[in-house]
Amino acid sequence: HDSFTVLLIYVDDIVLVGNSMPEITRIKSNLDNQFGIKDLGILKFFLGLETAHSSCGISLCQRQYCLDFLTDTGVLGSKPAPTPLDASTRLHNDNSQQSSSQ
């Protein structure tokens, strides 16, 4: 029986995943004895990623990160505007009129 355990650490956040619950419990116990960690339960957010758990697996979503980014940059409150020119308008790099033969 092959088991695996992954320990992700970023600053003061730790994510512990694996396919052996006894091994995960043992590692959490060791970390708690050494550092006094707090178990926050099933992962919901980590580094801007939202996680959703289902019987099919785990889904990752950056919805909240995107909303925060749009809010921080002031774009979230912007109103859409139609394109000021017809999409088929051809632009030229001089001010002269293009001849009818072109």
Secondary structure, DSSP 8 states (H G I E B T S, - for coil): ----EEEEEETTEEEEEES-HHHHHHHHHHHHHHH------S--EETTEEEEEETTEEEEE-HHHHHHHHHHTT-TT------SS-TT----SSSS---TT-
